[in-house]
């Protein structure tokens, strides 16, 4: 069973900068929510609250039924998949060892087999890719390996911080298809950070638009397009109009 995510009235400063201002967000078990906004909107800070890479000053953050403040940070991170913008692969480890990292740390039986299966799930042949180093892969292949690593231990939750932003259009489209099929097949609760509203509409069930540390609007892509709650959301929709129309939103 997948776990729901909840953040209630979360506030966080970095020095004098207010990064999150009384933010509340919920992600239903097995669903995908995208946090959308420009740089500095607070979306990555909010995402990192769920694996305790950020410790908010105020508010409550829960994964499943547990308040993350009561969880050991290392153990929490080992049971939550996490994909960074540039993958975060260990450059001196081969692909299979990178993917097997969390299963090994969690002392799962047959950890290497779990890593092999994860590679196949993201469309990378074990015989062709397992023994390569990250520098021997294309950008799209590296992100597939990062995605495989995030699901190898079969987590209930995966956090993705702009994982497709640095890819070319073709690689990005292919990885969108892979990710969308994968998260539905495995019923993983997903929180995705992106600056691209069309990408959010393609991959998420619900979209949360953030600006200056606050939630501007939350709802389906169709709701944001048909009834933007603020001028900012309306401008965001207008800029993404071409991509949204191609998705028939």
Backbone bond lengths (Angstrom), bond angles and torsions (degrees), N, CA, C in turn:
res aa  C-N    CA-C-N  psi(-1)  N-CA   C-N-CA  omega(-1)  CA-C   N-CA-C  phi
1 X - - - 1.461 - - 1.529 109.58 -
2 X 1.324 116.73 138.02 1.450 120.84 176.62 1.533 109.77 -82.03
3 X 1.332 115.50 163.11 1.459 121.45 -177.66 1.520 110.70 -108.76
4 X 1.327 116.94 148.38 1.456 120.51 174.06 1.529 109.19 -83.33
5 X 1.312 116.44 160.20 1.459 123.11 175.67 1.517 108.51 -118.62
6 X 1.332 115.95 140.13 1.460 120.43 178.75 1.516 110.17 -141.47
7 X 1.317 116.30 133.34 1.461 122.89 169.83 1.515 107.07 -127.24
8 X 1.322 116.59 126.82 1.461 120.71 -176.36 1.525 110.24 -125.36
9 X 1.337 115.72 118.94 1.471 122.48 173.09 1.529 112.28 53.77
10 X 1.330 115.23 48.31 1.463 121.23 -176.16 1.528 110.30 -86.27
11 X 1.323 115.60 129.29 1.462 122.74 177.70 1.515 109.60 -127.78
12 X 1.343 116.19 138.65 1.453 120.81 179.96 1.527 110.61 -151.21
13 X 1.324 116.37 130.90 1.461 123.07 171.88 1.523 109.87 -108.50
14 X 1.311 115.90 149.31 1.461 122.42 164.76 1.528 105.92 -120.25
15 X 1.324 115.59 99.42 1.454 119.43 -171.89 1.509 109.15 66.03
16 X 1.331 116.20 -124.02 1.461 120.71 179.71 1.529 112.18 -92.64
17 X 1.336 117.01 -0.93 1.463 121.11 -177.47 1.528 109.94 -89.90
18 X 1.310 116.40 126.08 1.465 122.12 176.77 1.525 108.11 -86.02
19 X 1.332 116.83 104.06 1.466 121.56 -175.79 1.519 112.37 -84.90
20 X 1.327 117.10 -37.33 1.463 122.35 177.80 1.523 108.05 -134.98
21 X 1.319 116.02 130.20 1.462 121.36 -173.27 1.528 109.44 -122.46
22 X 1.332 116.50 86.86 1.471 122.25 175.30 1.531 110.97 58.39
23 X 1.333 116.09 51.64 1.469 122.51 -174.58 1.524 110.94 -90.20
24 X 1.320 115.86 135.87 1.466 122.01 173.91 1.526 109.10 -129.10
25 X 1.340 115.87 131.12 1.461 122.55 -179.34 1.519 108.08 -145.58
26 X 1.328 117.60 143.17 1.463 122.06 174.73 1.526 109.46 -130.98
27 X 1.329 115.15 141.67 1.465 122.26 176.63 1.521 106.72 -124.76
28 X 1.313 117.68 114.91 1.458 121.29 -179.11 1.523 110.77 -66.16
29 X 1.306 116.44 150.41 1.463 121.31 179.93 1.521 110.63 -56.69
30 X 1.325 116.08 129.59 1.448 121.80 177.53 1.517 115.18 81.90
31 X 1.327 117.83 -1.71 1.465 120.53 -178.39 1.526 110.49 -100.94
32 X 1.338 116.13 173.74 1.461 122.49 177.84 1.516 108.72 -123.53
33 X 1.326 115.67 130.30 1.460 122.31 175.62 1.523 107.90 -123.00
34 X 1.324 116.13 136.85 1.460 121.84 177.61 1.522 109.73 -108.69
35 X 1.330 115.86 133.16 1.458 122.32 171.46 1.523 107.43 -96.75
36 X 1.314 116.60 118.73 1.463 122.08 -174.20 1.521 109.48 -119.30
37 X 1.335 115.59 138.86 1.456 119.79 176.43 1.507 110.67 169.38
38 X 1.317 115.39 168.54 1.457 120.36 179.65 1.525 110.22 -76.27
39 X 1.325 117.25 171.83 1.460 121.56 176.60 1.526 109.47 -57.45
40 X 1.338 115.71 135.85 1.452 120.50 -179.48 1.508 114.85 86.44
41 X 1.339 116.69 6.51 1.469 119.36 -178.50 1.527 112.43 -79.28
42 X 1.342 117.11 -16.93 1.458 120.40 179.42 1.513 114.33 103.44
43 X 1.326 117.29 0.46 1.466 119.75 -173.56 1.531 112.54 -66.21
44 X 1.331 118.56 -43.60 1.462 120.08 178.90 1.519 111.09 -69.50
45 X 1.323 116.87 -37.96 1.466 119.90 177.27 1.520 110.49 -59.41
46 X 1.330 116.75 -43.57 1.460 120.09 178.63 1.522 111.05 -63.90
47 X 1.309 117.64 -46.36 1.465 120.25 179.17 1.525 111.18 -56.83
48 X 1.328 117.29 -42.48 1.467 121.29 -176.58 1.522 112.85 -72.06
49 X 1.325 117.77 -11.67 1.467 119.80 174.00 1.528 111.19 -67.79
50 X 1.346 116.39 -28.97 1.466 119.09 -175.09 1.520 113.31 -74.59
51 X 1.337 118.37 -23.97 1.470 119.15 174.97 1.531 111.90 -112.19
52 X 1.312 115.68 16.32 1.465 124.17 174.99 1.524 113.48 62.35
53 X 1.326 117.17 25.44 1.459 119.26 167.64 1.526 109.64 -76.42
54 X 1.313 116.70 -19.27 1.464 123.78 167.65 1.520 107.98 -124.67
55 X 1.332 115.76 132.58 1.466 121.24 177.85 1.528 107.98 -107.53
56 X 1.333 118.12 102.56 1.473 119.47 -175.52 1.522 112.66 -66.65
57 X 1.329 114.01 151.88 1.466 119.91 179.92 1.523 111.55 -69.50
58 X 1.325 115.67 -41.35 1.462 120.98 -177.33 1.514 109.64 -138.76
59 X 1.333 115.05 157.90 1.452 120.63 177.48 1.511 112.41 104.49
60 X 1.311 114.93 175.11 1.461 122.39 -177.16 1.521 109.76 -123.69
61 X 1.334 115.77 135.85 1.462 122.56 178.13 1.515 107.66 -126.88
62 X 1.338 116.61 126.69 1.461 120.59 -176.47 1.523 110.55 -128.31
63 X 1.327 115.23 140.69 1.463 123.25 169.41 1.513 106.21 -116.56
64 X 1.324 116.52 114.02 1.459 119.35 -171.37 1.516 109.15 67.34
65 X 1.304 115.91 -130.54 1.467 120.51 -179.66 1.518 112.75 -94.68
66 X 1.334 118.06 1.34 1.464 120.96 -170.50 1.520 112.23 -107.31
67 X 1.328 115.33 134.39 1.454 122.20 170.59 1.533 107.50 -72.26
68 X 1.335 116.92 124.69 1.468 119.03 -173.95 1.521 112.27 -64.51
69 X 1.329 118.46 -20.91 1.466 120.17 177.86 1.525 111.95 -65.58
70 X 1.331 116.11 -20.47 1.463 120.02 179.58 1.524 112.52 -94.40
71 X 1.341 116.48 4.57 1.461 120.88 -178.48 1.529 110.02 -106.40
72 X 1.330 116.50 146.22 1.463 120.14 173.64 1.527 107.94 -68.54
73 X 1.346 118.51 127.83 1.463 119.87 -175.08 1.522 114.49 -55.03
74 X 1.324 117.36 -41.68 1.469 120.14 -177.23 1.523 110.29 -66.20
75 X 1.325 116.75 -45.66 1.462 119.59 -179.91 1.525 111.12 -65.48
76 X 1.328 116.69 -38.39 1.464 120.76 177.54 1.522 110.51 -59.52
77 X 1.340 116.69 -46.80 1.472 120.90 -177.09 1.521 111.73 -67.84
78 X 1.300 117.61 -27.50 1.468 119.69 179.60 1.521 112.36 -74.53
79 X 1.323 117.15 -19.24 1.466 118.15 179.29 1.526 112.88 -105.46
80 X 1.350 115.93 6.54 1.456 121.46 175.04 1.522 108.54 -120.55
81 X 1.340 117.03 124.90 1.452 119.52 174.96 1.522 110.70 -70.39
82 X 1.346 116.59 146.06 1.459 120.67 -176.36 1.518 108.90 -145.35
83 X 1.340 116.87 123.72 1.459 121.89 178.58 1.519 108.28 -121.69
84 X 1.334 116.12 122.11 1.456 121.68 179.14 1.528 110.52 -90.57
85 X 1.328 115.19 170.30 1.460 120.20 -175.82 1.525 112.56 -58.37
86 X 1.320 116.98 -41.90 1.464 120.18 -178.24 1.536 112.00 -107.79
87 X 1.319 116.00 21.79 1.458 120.63 173.07 1.501 115.46 89.09
88 X 1.337 116.70 -46.39 1.460 120.40 -179.87 1.512 114.02 69.06
89 X 1.350 117.07 27.36 1.466 119.87 179.08 1.520 109.96 -72.44
90 X 1.324 115.88 148.10 1.466 120.90 176.44 1.525 107.98 -76.87
91 X 1.336 118.56 115.81 1.468 121.12 -169.74 1.522 115.04 -66.24
92 X 1.343 117.31 -25.34 1.466 120.82 -176.69 1.531 111.86 -93.19
93 X 1.320 117.18 2.81 1.472 121.61 176.12 1.526 109.18 -107.15
94 X 1.310 115.30 143.79 1.461 119.97 174.90 1.530 110.40 -71.92
95 X 1.304 115.27 165.98 1.461 121.51 -173.52 1.521 112.12 -55.37
96 X 1.318 118.19 -50.06 1.464 120.73 -175.30 1.523 111.21 -62.02
97 X 1.326 117.24 -38.95 1.459 119.98 179.59 1.532 110.33 -68.35
98 X 1.330 117.22 -38.17 1.464 120.26 175.70 1.519 111.06 -58.74
99 X 1.323 116.34 -46.83 1.466 120.54 -176.36 1.527 111.43 -68.83
100 X 1.324 116.53 -31.44 1.470 121.22 -177.68 1.524 113.05 -81.95
101 X 1.326 117.74 -1.42 1.460 121.11 -172.99 1.521 112.85 -52.76
102 X 1.325 117.58 -56.15 1.468 119.54 -175.46 1.527 112.27 -69.77
103 X 1.343 119.75 -43.79 1.465 117.96 175.04 1.529 113.35 -55.46
104 X 1.339 117.13 -37.66 1.477 120.37 178.12 1.521 109.91 -67.53
105 X 1.337 116.84 -46.26 1.466 119.98 -178.78 1.528 111.40 -63.18
106 X 1.335 116.34 -32.25 1.465 120.07 178.74 1.523 112.21 -86.47
107 X 1.337 115.19 2.22 1.472 122.05 177.86 1.521 111.80 55.33
108 X 1.317 113.93 42.68 1.455 119.74 177.18 1.524 109.86 -73.98
109 X 1.318 118.28 139.47 1.459 119.42 173.68 1.524 109.93 -64.75
110 X 1.332 115.81 140.98 1.464 121.05 178.81 1.531 111.20 57.25
111 X 1.342 115.78 47.46 1.462 121.36 -178.45 1.523 111.65 -61.80
112 X 1.320 117.13 -38.04 1.463 120.01 -179.53 1.520 110.99 -66.92
113 X 1.325 116.94 -37.59 1.467 120.14 176.87 1.527 110.50 -64.47
114 X 1.335 117.16 -37.61 1.464 120.68 177.45 1.525 110.56 -62.77
115 X 1.342 116.14 -38.89 1.464 120.31 178.25 1.521 111.23 -67.15
116 X 1.310 117.12 -41.90 1.470 120.75 177.95 1.536 110.51 -60.66
117 X 1.319 115.49 -43.66 1.467 119.40 -179.15 1.522 110.54 -64.20
118 X 1.339 117.18 -40.34 1.459 120.98 179.74 1.525 111.09 -63.03
119 X 1.319 117.14 -39.85 1.468 120.12 177.07 1.521 111.50 -61.06
120 X 1.310 115.84 -43.48 1.464 119.16 179.05 1.528 110.84 -64.62
121 X 1.335 117.25 -36.86 1.461 120.75 -179.28 1.530 111.87 -63.23
122 X 1.338 117.16 -32.39 1.468 119.63 -179.56 1.522 111.99 -93.23
123 X 1.334 116.78 8.68 1.451 120.49 172.95 1.512 116.20 87.57
124 X 1.341 117.43 22.29 1.462 121.24 177.83 1.527 109.32 -113.70
125 X 1.312 116.05 122.55 1.454 121.24 179.43 1.524 110.48 -67.31
126 X 1.327 116.86 128.39 1.459 121.00 179.50 1.520 111.02 -60.52
127 X 1.316 116.89 -43.28 1.469 120.09 -177.69 1.523 111.75 -63.52
128 X 1.326 117.78 -29.87 1.464 120.92 -177.23 1.524 113.02 -90.76
129 X 1.332 118.14 -32.99 1.462 119.85 -169.27 1.527 115.63 -113.84
130 X 1.321 118.97 -19.38 1.466 120.81 -170.65 1.519 113.31 -57.48
131 X 1.332 118.55 -35.08 1.461 121.07 -172.81 1.529 113.25 -101.87
132 X 1.315 117.16 8.77 1.463 119.82 175.81 1.526 110.62 -81.55
133 X 1.322 115.58 158.39 1.458 121.73 171.36 1.535 108.30 -94.27
134 X 1.333 117.78 156.48 1.464 119.81 -178.84 1.529 114.63 -53.58
135 X 1.339 117.51 -35.49 1.468 119.30 -177.92 1.534 112.03 -70.15
136 X 1.320 116.57 -11.79 1.460 120.65 178.91 1.530 112.38 -92.05
137 X 1.328 116.69 6.88 1.467 122.18 -177.93 1.518 111.16 -111.38
138 X 1.319 116.27 156.01 1.463 121.09 170.64 1.525 108.97 -74.72
139 X 1.343 116.10 168.92 1.460 119.67 178.64 1.518 112.26 -59.20
140 X 1.335 116.44 -42.77 1.460 119.78 179.03 1.512 112.58 -65.06
141 X 1.335 116.30 -38.29 1.462 120.00 178.61 1.521 110.89 -67.11
142 X 1.330 117.38 -39.22 1.468 119.79 178.05 1.524 110.98 -62.31
143 X 1.331 116.66 -40.40 1.459 118.61 179.23 1.527 111.92 -69.89
144 X 1.324 116.86 -30.90 1.471 119.14 173.71 1.526 110.34 -65.32
145 X 1.327 116.68 -40.40 1.474 120.04 177.30 1.524 109.79 -63.71
146 X 1.337 117.03 -42.67 1.466 120.38 178.47 1.524 110.85 -61.91
147 X 1.320 116.81 -39.64 1.458 120.91 177.53 1.527 110.22 -66.03
148 X 1.329 116.91 -41.48 1.465 120.59 177.63 1.523 110.45 -61.05
149 X 1.335 116.43 -42.57 1.468 119.46 178.95 1.526 110.93 -61.80
150 X 1.328 117.19 -36.33 1.463 120.19 -177.23 1.523 112.91 -69.73
151 X 1.342 117.78 -23.63 1.470 120.27 -177.14 1.521 113.24 -108.94
152 X 1.340 117.71 -3.94 1.470 120.53 -172.48 1.521 112.57 -59.70
153 X 1.326 117.13 -34.93 1.471 120.85 -179.18 1.522 111.84 -91.18
154 X 1.349 116.34 12.53 1.466 123.68 179.76 1.532 112.09 52.00
155 X 1.334 116.90 60.10 1.469 119.49 179.04 1.520 111.00 -72.36
156 X 1.319 115.36 160.33 1.457 120.39 175.45 1.525 111.46 -84.46
157 X 1.340 116.10 -19.94 1.461 122.27 -175.30 1.520 109.31 -134.03
158 X 1.345 116.77 139.54 1.458 121.97 172.25 1.522 108.95 -128.90
159 X 1.334 115.34 131.26 1.456 122.85 176.21 1.526 108.02 -107.13
160 X 1.337 117.00 131.46 1.462 121.08 -177.88 1.523 109.69 -127.89
161 X 1.338 115.85 120.51 1.456 121.81 -176.76 1.524 109.97 -106.30
162 X 1.326 116.73 92.17 1.466 124.07 -178.53 1.529 112.51 47.58
163 X 1.327 118.19 53.39 1.468 120.91 -173.35 1.524 114.25 -72.13
164 X 1.338 117.41 -16.02 1.463 119.75 -175.62 1.523 113.06 -110.97
165 X 1.322 116.93 -0.71 1.454 121.17 -170.08 1.518 115.01 -65.64
166 X 1.345 118.18 -29.79 1.459 120.86 -175.31 1.527 113.17 -93.32
167 X 1.331 117.68 6.33 1.465 121.11 -174.61 1.526 111.29 -94.55
168 X 1.334 115.50 155.12 1.456 119.65 172.81 1.527 109.12 -70.53
169 X 1.327 115.83 165.79 1.467 120.89 -171.88 1.523 112.90 -59.89
170 X 1.343 116.94 -40.91 1.468 119.72 -178.35 1.524 111.01 -67.85
171 X 1.351 116.78 -48.17 1.465 120.37 179.25 1.516 110.83 -61.84
172 X 1.325 115.08 -38.04 1.464 119.84 -179.03 1.522 110.36 -64.53
173 X 1.328 117.06 -45.65 1.458 120.40 179.90 1.513 112.54 -62.79
174 X 1.338 116.29 -41.49 1.464 120.38 178.94 1.525 111.20 -64.25
175 X 1.342 116.34 -41.10 1.460 119.56 -178.87 1.524 111.27 -72.07
176 X 1.319 117.10 -32.00 1.472 119.94 173.03 1.528 110.20 -56.39
177 X 1.322 116.34 -48.26 1.465 120.64 -178.78 1.527 110.95 -62.21
178 X 1.341 116.10 -44.07 1.463 120.29 -179.92 1.518 111.13 -61.78
179 X 1.333 115.66 -48.85 1.455 120.13 -177.45 1.520 111.95 -63.04
180 X 1.329 116.92 -45.23 1.457 120.49 -176.95 1.528 111.03 -62.09
181 X 1.324 116.44 -44.13 1.465 120.10 179.13 1.528 111.00 -65.71
182 X 1.321 115.66 -39.20 1.455 121.15 -176.61 1.523 112.28 -67.07
183 X 1.308 116.52 -46.98 1.461 118.20 -176.00 1.525 111.16 -68.86
184 X 1.350 117.07 -30.23 1.459 119.41 176.43 1.524 111.16 -73.04
185 X 1.338 116.16 -40.77 1.468 120.16 179.83 1.524 111.47 -63.12
186 X 1.337 116.79 -41.34 1.458 121.40 -176.69 1.525 112.79 -90.53
187 X 1.342 117.69 -5.45 1.466 122.86 -179.62 1.525 111.45 54.22
188 X 1.333 115.28 52.21 1.463 121.42 -178.60 1.524 109.66 -94.60
189 X 1.312 117.06 133.97 1.454 122.11 171.91 1.529 107.77 -72.67
190 X 1.328 116.63 128.07 1.455 120.62 -170.85 1.517 111.60 -128.52
191 X 1.338 115.62 133.02 1.459 121.92 171.19 1.521 107.06 -120.49
192 X 1.329 115.94 118.63 1.457 123.32 -173.71 1.517 110.47 -116.25
193 X 1.329 116.46 129.48 1.459 121.99 172.91 1.522 108.41 -99.72
194 X 1.335 116.19 129.84 1.460 121.00 177.32 1.527 109.19 -154.41
195 X 1.331 116.25 153.11 1.469 120.44 173.19 1.527 110.68 -96.04
196 X 1.335 116.46 -1.68 1.467 123.24 -171.77 1.528 110.06 -104.51
197 X 1.327 117.04 108.58 1.461 120.61 -177.63 1.523 111.80 -64.65
198 X 1.338 117.92 -36.19 1.462 120.26 178.76 1.531 110.83 -65.63
199 X 1.335 116.91 -38.74 1.462 120.14 176.22 1.521 110.51 -63.20
200 X 1.326 116.30 -42.30 1.466 120.59 177.85 1.525 111.09 -60.70
201 X 1.347 116.22 -43.10 1.465 120.10 179.25 1.516 111.52 -63.60
202 X 1.333 116.34 -33.76 1.471 120.85 -179.43 1.534 111.17 -71.35
203 X 1.314 118.25 -36.80 1.461 120.72 -166.84 1.526 115.15 -109.35
204 X 1.322 117.87 -17.10 1.470 119.63 -171.47 1.521 112.42 -114.31
205 X 1.319 115.34 150.24 1.460 121.33 174.26 1.524 111.13 -78.05
206 X 1.333 115.50 -35.39 1.457 121.92 179.23 1.530 108.73 -134.80
207 X 1.334 116.07 151.59 1.460 121.97 -179.36 1.525 108.57 -123.75
208 X 1.337 115.26 135.09 1.455 121.84 174.60 1.527 107.56 -114.63
209 X 1.321 116.78 113.80 1.466 121.41 178.93 1.526 108.26 -89.83
210 X 1.341 115.65 125.98 1.459 120.89 -178.62 1.524 110.49 -117.00
211 X 1.324 114.63 148.57 1.473 121.08 176.89 1.522 108.77 -153.77
212 X 1.321 115.53 126.34 1.464 122.04 177.17 1.526 112.12 51.99
213 X 1.338 114.97 42.13 1.453 119.97 173.56 1.507 115.92 81.87
214 X 1.333 116.84 5.70 1.451 119.97 -179.28 1.530 110.38 -126.60
215 X 1.338 115.63 159.10 1.460 121.10 175.82 1.524 108.73 -85.12
216 X 1.339 116.48 119.95 1.468 121.85 176.82 1.518 110.97 -81.59
217 X 1.333 116.36 -42.17 1.464 120.67 -179.50 1.519 108.80 -163.98
218 X 1.311 116.63 147.27 1.461 122.68 174.19 1.519 108.66 -132.42
219 X 1.332 115.69 135.11 1.455 119.53 179.64 1.512 110.57 168.10
220 X 1.307 116.47 -174.36 1.458 120.77 177.54 1.525 109.67 -73.11
221 X 1.324 116.08 162.31 1.463 119.99 176.91 1.517 110.48 -58.44
222 X 1.309 116.64 -39.88 1.467 120.55 -179.70 1.531 111.42 -62.38
223 X 1.334 116.26 -38.81 1.463 120.01 178.78 1.521 111.06 -66.74
224 X 1.328 116.67 -42.96 1.461 119.90 179.67 1.526 111.47 -62.08
225 X 1.330 116.27 -38.29 1.460 120.25 -179.07 1.530 111.22 -72.60
226 X 1.319 116.48 -42.96 1.472 119.92 -174.39 1.522 112.80 -82.36
227 X 1.330 117.34 -27.71 1.468 119.58 -176.01 1.525 110.99 -145.27
228 X 1.341 117.43 66.78 1.473 118.83 178.10 1.520 110.48 -61.70
229 X 1.335 115.76 134.78 1.463 120.05 -172.96 1.524 113.40 -81.13
230 X 1.333 117.44 -22.47 1.464 121.39 -177.97 1.520 109.58 -138.58
231 X 1.318 115.27 166.70 1.464 120.05 176.64 1.525 110.90 -62.41
232 X 1.327 116.07 -36.11 1.464 119.37 179.96 1.522 110.95 -62.23
233 X 1.325 117.60 -45.79 1.469 120.87 178.84 1.522 109.86 -63.53
234 X 1.317 117.37 -39.24 1.471 120.86 178.63 1.524 110.72 -61.48
235 X 1.330 117.20 -41.94 1.471 120.25 178.61 1.518 110.87 -66.88
236 X 1.336 116.25 -38.38 1.469 120.45 179.00 1.531 110.21 -63.28
237 X 1.307 116.40 -43.66 1.465 121.40 177.77 1.526 110.44 -62.44
238 X 1.334 116.39 -42.87 1.465 119.99 -178.37 1.522 111.47 -63.07
239 X 1.338 117.01 -40.24 1.469 120.42 179.80 1.519 111.47 -67.14
240 X 1.331 116.80 -29.78 1.472 120.68 -177.58 1.518 112.03 -97.15
241 X 1.336 117.54 10.60 1.466 121.75 -170.47 1.528 112.97 -53.93
242 X 1.341 117.58 -44.38 1.459 120.52 -177.98 1.525 112.63 -61.02
243 X 1.336 115.49 -47.56 1.456 119.01 179.79 1.510 113.01 -66.17
244 X 1.329 116.56 -36.30 1.461 120.54 179.13 1.529 111.32 -68.70
245 X 1.334 116.82 -39.10 1.466 119.52 179.05 1.514 111.45 -65.01
246 X 1.353 116.86 -34.94 1.471 119.66 178.60 1.516 111.05 -65.79
247 X 1.339 117.25 -24.07 1.461 121.46 177.31 1.526 111.83 -92.40
248 X 1.326 115.80 -0.42 1.471 122.57 -179.58 1.515 111.81 61.50
249 X 1.338 115.06 38.74 1.463 119.89 176.39 1.518 108.83 -85.15
